[in-house]
Amino acid sequence: MIDKVPLAMIPNSFLVIESLPISSSGKVDYSSLETSTVSTNHDQIEADNAGNSNLLHIIKKVCPSFRS
């Protein structure tokens, strides 16, 4: 990815969420999303199979915050 886009465009971290908050009209509720709390406590991430191991290797290569 580094050879495709400027370094400034590569995120330092990713936020994984279970689901997006939905408004009563069925659209993403952006105001609720902005007020949700984000924990900066990162657990050690381990791969559970070979495919995930390859993916985790790529993610750690691209995203510094996932490196151990």
N, CA, C and O atoms as CSV, one atom per row, in Angstrom:
chain,resi,resn,atom,element,x,y,z
A,1,MET,N,N,0.823,-1.182,0.000
A,1,MET,CA,C,0.000,0.000,0.000
A,1,MET,C,C,0.876,1.257,0.000
A,1,MET,O,O,0.498,2.275,-0.579
A,2,ILE,N,N,2.021,1.188,0.636
A,2,ILE,CA,C,2.892,2.350,0.746
A,2,ILE,C,C,3.348,2.834,-0.623
A,2,ILE,O,O,3.523,4.036,-0.824
A,3,ASP,N,N,3.541,1.920,-1.564
A,3,ASP,CA,C,3.976,2.341,-2.896
A,3,ASP,C,C,2.818,2.852,-3.763
A,3,ASP,O,O,3.053,3.343,-4.867
A,4,LYS,N,N,1.584,2.745,-3.283
A,4,LYS,CA,C,0.409,3.168,-4.053
A,4,LYS,C,C,-0.146,4.526,-3.618
A,4,LYS,O,O,-0.654,5.280,-4.449
A,5,VAL,N,N,-0.054,4.842,-2.333
A,5,VAL,CA,C,-0.623,6.090,-1.810
A,5,VAL,C,C,0.402,6.801,-0.931
A,5,VAL,O,O,1.331,6.164,-0.435
A,6,PRO,N,N,0.247,8.106,-0.732
A,6,PRO,CA,C,1.164,8.830,0.152
A,6,PRO,C,C,1.074,8.315,1.587
A,6,PRO,O,O,0.011,7.880,2.029
A,7,LEU,N,N,2.168,8.365,2.295
A,7,LEU,CA,C,2.232,7.875,3.670
A,7,LEU,C,C,1.175,8.536,4.552
A,7,LEU,O,O,0.622,7.890,5.442
A,8,ALA,N,N,0.892,9.799,4.318
A,8,ALA,CA,C,-0.097,10.521,5.125
A,8,ALA,C,C,-1.503,9.946,4.976
A,8,ALA,O,O,-2.358,10.189,5.828
A,9,MET,N,N,-1.756,9.197,3.918
A,9,MET,CA,C,-3.089,8.634,3.690
A,9,MET,C,C,-3.259,7.248,4.307
A,9,MET,O,O,-4.359,6.696,4.282
A,10,ILE,N,N,-2.197,6.681,4.856
A,10,ILE,CA,C,-2.274,5.359,5.471
A,10,ILE,C,C,-2.606,5.536,6.948
A,10,ILE,O,O,-1.858,6.205,7.662
A,11,PRO,N,N,-3.702,4.957,7.425
A,11,PRO,CA,C,-4.093,5.145,8.824
A,11,PRO,C,C,-3.106,4.497,9.787
A,11,PRO,O,O,-2.496,3.473,9.480
A,12,ASN,N,N,-2.961,5.118,10.967
A,12,ASN,CA,C,-2.120,4.547,12.015
A,12,ASN,C,C,-2.847,3.457,12.771
A,12,ASN,O,O,-2.219,2.574,13.354
A,13,SER,N,N,-4.159,3.512,12.764
A,13,SER,CA,C,-4.939,2.504,13.471
A,13,SER,C,C,-6.298,2.350,12.801
A,13,SER,O,O,-6.722,3.186,12.003
A,14,PHE,N,N,-6.960,1.268,13.147
A,14,PHE,CA,C,-8.292,0.989,12.643
A,14,PHE,C,C,-9.206,0.768,13.834
A,14,PHE,O,O,-8.785,0.213,14.849
A,15,LEU,N,N,-10.425,1.189,13.721
A,15,LEU,CA,C,-11.414,0.974,14.764
A,15,LEU,C,C,-12.380,-0.094,14.273
A,15,LEU,O,O,-13.073,0.091,13.274
A,16,VAL,N,N,-12.416,-1.201,14.980
A,16,VAL,CA,C,-13.318,-2.290,14.621
A,16,VAL,C,C,-14.540,-2.184,15.526
A,16,VAL,O,O,-14.425,-2.228,16.750
A,17,ILE,N,N,-15.698,-2.045,14.913
A,17,ILE,CA,C,-16.936,-1.969,15.688
A,17,ILE,C,C,-17.867,-3.084,15.243
A,17,ILE,O,O,-17.835,-3.528,14.095
A,18,GLU,N,N,-18.701,-3.527,16.185
A,18,GLU,CA,C,-19.599,-4.636,15.896
A,18,GLU,C,C,-20.711,-4.235,14.932
A,18,GLU,O,O,-21.055,-4.992,14.025
A,19,SER,N,N,-21.267,-3.053,15.128
A,19,SER,CA,C,-22.329,-2.584,14.238
A,19,SER,C,C,-22.403,-1.063,14.301
A,19,SER,O,O,-21.957,-0.446,15.269
A,20,LEU,N,N,-22.968,-0.474,13.265
A,20,LEU,CA,C,-23.153,0.970,13.222
A,20,LEU,C,C,-24.484,1.325,13.874
A,20,LEU,O,O,-25.466,0.602,13.704
A,21,PRO,N,N,-24.530,2.439,14.626
A,21,PRO,CA,C,-25.822,2.850,15.203
A,21,PRO,C,C,-26.781,3.271,14.092
A,21,PRO,O,O,-26.401,3.987,13.166
A,22,ILE,N,N,-28.008,2.823,14.197
A,22,ILE,CA,C,-29.014,3.084,13.170
A,22,ILE,C,C,-30.105,3.990,13.752
A,22,ILE,O,O,-30.564,3.773,14.873
A,23,SER,N,N,-30.512,4.996,12.992
A,23,SER,CA,C,-31.587,5.899,13.417
A,23,SER,C,C,-32.940,5.232,13.183
A,23,SER,O,O,-33.020,4.149,12.603
A,24,SER,N,N,-33.993,5.890,13.639
A,24,SER,CA,C,-35.340,5.330,13.462
A,24,SER,C,C,-35.736,5.231,11.990
A,24,SER,O,O,-36.627,4.459,11.635
A,25,SER,N,N,-35.073,6.015,11.129
A,25,SER,CA,C,-35.376,5.952,9.696
A,25,SER,C,C,-34.566,4.867,8.980
A,25,SER,O,O,-34.714,4.675,7.773
A,26,GLY,N,N,-33.710,4.158,9.725
A,26,GLY,CA,C,-32.945,3.066,9.136
A,26,GLY,C,C,-31.609,3.474,8.549
A,26,GLY,O,O,-30.935,2.664,7.913
A,27,LYS,N,N,-31.220,4.728,8.757
A,27,LYS,CA,C,-29.936,5.214,8.246
A,27,LYS,C,C,-28.907,5.220,9.370
A,27,LYS,O,O,-29.262,5.112,10.543
A,28,VAL,N,N,-27.636,5.346,9.010
A,28,VAL,CA,C,-26.579,5.417,10.016
A,28,VAL,C,C,-26.773,6.680,10.843
A,28,VAL,O,O,-26.920,7.773,10.296
A,29,ASP,N,N,-26.772,6.524,12.169
A,29,ASP,CA,C,-26.936,7.653,13.085
A,29,ASP,C,C,-25.554,8.213,13.404
A,29,ASP,O,O,-24.907,7.792,14.363
A,30,TYR,N,N,-25.110,9.172,12.587
A,30,TYR,CA,C,-23.761,9.718,12.716
A,30,TYR,C,C,-23.550,10.448,14.036
A,30,TYR,O,O,-22.440,10.433,14.567
A,31,SER,N,N,-24.578,11.083,14.580
A,31,SER,CA,C,-24.414,11.792,15.852
A,31,SER,C,C,-24.134,10.809,16.983
A,31,SER,O,O,-23.340,11.116,17.872
A,32,SER,N,N,-24.759,9.649,16.974
A,32,SER,CA,C,-24.475,8.624,17.981
A,32,SER,C,C,-23.089,8.033,17.782
A,32,SER,O,O,-22.405,7.689,18.745
A,33,LEU,N,N,-22.687,7.921,16.539
A,33,LEU,CA,C,-21.374,7.369,16.230
A,33,LEU,C,C,-20.274,8.277,16.762
A,33,LEU,O,O,-19.271,7.789,17.284
A,34,GLU,N,N,-20.445,9.587,16.639
A,34,GLU,CA,C,-19.447,10.539,17.105
A,34,GLU,C,C,-19.336,10.563,18.617
A,34,GLU,O,O,-18.257,10.842,19.139
A,35,THR,N,N,-20.408,10.281,19.338
A,35,THR,CA,C,-20.378,10.347,20.796
A,35,THR,C,C,-20.002,9.025,21.444
A,35,THR,O,O,-19.839,8.966,22.663
A,36,SER,N,N,-19.861,7.975,20.668
A,36,SER,CA,C,-19.486,6.691,21.258
A,36,SER,C,C,-18.053,6.764,21.768
A,36,SER,O,O,-17.210,7.454,21.195
A,37,THR,N,N,-17.792,6.045,22.849
A,37,THR,CA,C,-16.455,6.071,23.442
A,37,THR,C,C,-15.562,5.075,22.732
A,37,THR,O,O,-15.997,3.988,22.352
A,38,VAL,N,N,-14.331,5.453,22.561
A,38,VAL,CA,C,-13.352,4.607,21.896
A,38,VAL,C,C,-12.261,4.269,22.887
A,38,VAL,O,O,-11.653,5.160,23.479
A,39,SER,N,N,-12.015,3.003,23.066
A,39,SER,CA,C,-10.947,2.562,23.953
A,39,SER,C,C,-9.646,2.489,23.170
A,39,SER,O,O,-9.613,1.970,22.054
A,40,THR,N,N,-8.582,3.008,23.755
A,40,THR,CA,C,-7.280,2.933,23.095
A,40,THR,C,C,-6.472,1.754,23.607
A,40,THR,O,O,-5.300,1.602,23.262
A,41,ASN,N,N,-7.095,0.922,24.429
A,41,ASN,CA,C,-6.421,-0.254,24.956
A,41,ASN,C,C,-6.437,-1.339,23.882
A,41,ASN,O,O,-7.499,-1.844,23.519
A,42,HIS,N,N,-5.269,-1.690,23.383
A,42,HIS,CA,C,-5.175,-2.684,22.312
A,42,HIS,C,C,-4.773,-4.038,22.898
A,42,HIS,O,O,-3.746,-4.160,23.566
A,43,ASP,N,N,-5.586,-5.031,22.640
A,43,ASP,CA,C,-5.243,-6.391,23.037
A,43,ASP,C,C,-4.325,-6.988,21.980
A,43,ASP,O,O,-4.323,-6.555,20.828
A,44,GLN,N,N,-3.549,-7.981,22.380
A,44,GLN,CA,C,-2.698,-8.676,21.426
A,44,GLN,C,C,-3.591,-9.439,20.457
A,44,GLN,O,O,-4.506,-10.147,20.876
A,45,ILE,N,N,-3.335,-9.300,19.204
A,45,ILE,CA,C,-4.133,-9.964,18.174
A,45,ILE,C,C,-3.373,-11.180,17.680
A,45,ILE,O,O,-2.202,-11.082,17.315
A,46,GLU,N,N,-4.038,-12.322,17.667
A,46,GLU,CA,C,-3.433,-13.562,17.193
A,46,GLU,C,C,-4.305,-14.156,16.091
A,46,GLU,O,O,-5.531,-14.055,16.136
A,47,ALA,N,N,-3.678,-14.762,15.124
A,47,ALA,CA,C,-4.404,-15.425,14.040
A,47,ALA,C,C,-4.798,-16.830,14.473
A,47,ALA,O,O,-4.053,-17.494,15.194
A,48,ASP,N,N,-5.970,-17.283,14.033
A,48,ASP,CA,C,-6.434,-18.613,14.416
A,48,ASP,C,C,-6.320,-19.641,13.294
A,48,ASP,O,O,-6.620,-20.814,13.514
A,49,ASN,N,N,-5.896,-19.234,12.098
A,49,ASN,CA,C,-5.656,-20.188,11.019
A,49,ASN,C,C,-4.680,-19.579,10.017
A,49,ASN,O,O,-4.277,-18.425,10.158
A,50,ALA,N,N,-4.307,-20.347,9.022
A,50,ALA,CA,C,-3.279,-19.908,8.066
A,50,ALA,C,C,-3.728,-18.690,7.264
A,50,ALA,O,O,-2.935,-17.776,7.037
A,51,GLY,N,N,-4.983,-18.666,6.835
A,51,GLY,CA,C,-5.484,-17.522,6.069
A,51,GLY,C,C,-5.467,-16.251,6.892
A,51,GLY,O,O,-5.052,-15.194,6.416
A,52,ASN,N,N,-5.921,-16.362,8.131
A,52,ASN,CA,C,-5.904,-15.198,9.012
A,52,ASN,C,C,-4.482,-14.801,9.362
A,52,ASN,O,O,-4.203,-13.619,9.566
A,53,SER,N,N,-3.590,-15.759,9.433
A,53,SER,CA,C,-2.187,-15.462,9.720
A,53,SER,C,C,-1.581,-14.612,8.611
A,53,SER,O,O,-0.856,-13.655,8.882
A,54,ASN,N,N,-1.877,-14.963,7.362
A,54,ASN,CA,C,-1.390,-14.166,6.229
A,54,ASN,C,C,-1.977,-12.759,6.254
A,54,ASN,O,O,-1.265,-11.780,6.031
A,55,LEU,N,N,-3.272,-12.660,6.525
A,55,LEU,CA,C,-3.928,-11.362,6.587
A,55,LEU,C,C,-3.358,-10.518,7.722
A,55,LEU,O,O,-3.109,-9.325,7.545
A,56,LEU,N,N,-3.151,-11.131,8.882
A,56,LEU,CA,C,-2.586,-10.413,10.020
A,56,LEU,C,C,-1.183,-9.914,9.705
A,56,LEU,O,O,-0.814,-8.808,10.099
A,57,HIS,N,N,-0.410,-10.711,9.009
A,57,HIS,CA,C,0.938,-10.293,8.604
A,57,HIS,C,C,0.873,-9.043,7.724
A,57,HIS,O,O,1.664,-8.117,7.900
A,58,ILE,N,N,-0.058,-9.018,6.789
A,58,ILE,CA,C,-0.216,-7.862,5.902
A,58,ILE,C,C,-0.659,-6.635,6.693
A,58,ILE,O,O,-0.133,-5.540,6.493
A,59,ILE,N,N,-1.623,-6.817,7.588
A,59,ILE,CA,C,-2.114,-5.691,8.389
A,59,ILE,C,C,-0.995,-5.115,9.249
A,59,ILE,O,O,-0.842,-3.897,9.333
A,60,LYS,N,N,-0.211,-5.983,9.889
A,60,LYS,CA,C,0.890,-5.504,10.730
A,60,LYS,C,C,1.952,-4.784,9.903
A,60,LYS,O,O,2.611,-3.868,10.396
A,61,LYS,N,N,2.113,-5.189,8.671
A,61,LYS,CA,C,3.091,-4.546,7.791
A,61,LYS,C,C,2.639,-3.138,7.403
A,61,LYS,O,O,3.454,-2.222,7.296
A,62,VAL,N,N,1.331,-2.978,7.195
A,62,VAL,CA,C,0.781,-1.708,6.737
A,62,VAL,C,C,0.447,-0.762,7.896
A,62,VAL,O,O,0.630,0.450,7.772
A,63,CYS,N,N,-0.032,-1.293,9.001
A,63,CYS,CA,C,-0.540,-0.465,10.098
A,63,CYS,C,C,0.340,-0.606,11.340
A,63,CYS,O,O,0.293,-1.640,12.007
A,64,PRO,N,N,1.130,0.396,11.660
A,64,PRO,CA,C,2.068,0.317,12.781
A,64,PRO,C,C,1.424,0.016,14.132
A,64,PRO,O,O,2.068,-0.600,14.981
A,65,SER,N,N,0.183,0.425,14.360
A,65,SER,CA,C,-0.422,0.220,15.676
A,65,SER,C,C,-0.731,-1.246,15.964
A,65,SER,O,O,-0.986,-1.593,17.117
A,66,PHE,N,N,-0.719,-2.114,14.960
A,66,PHE,CA,C,-0.974,-3.533,15.167
A,66,PHE,C,C,0.306,-4.327,15.397
A,66,PHE,O,O,0.249,-5.525,15.675
A,67,ARG,N,N,1.441,-3.683,15.287
A,67,ARG,CA,C,2.702,-4.392,15.499
A,67,ARG,C,C,2.905,-4.646,16.976
A,67,ARG,O,O,2.558,-3.810,17.810
A,68,SER,N,N,3.473,-5.810,17.306
A,68,SER,CA,C,3.701,-6.128,18.717
A,68,SER,C,C,5.080,-5.740,19.166
A,68,SER,O,O,5.430,-5.942,20.329
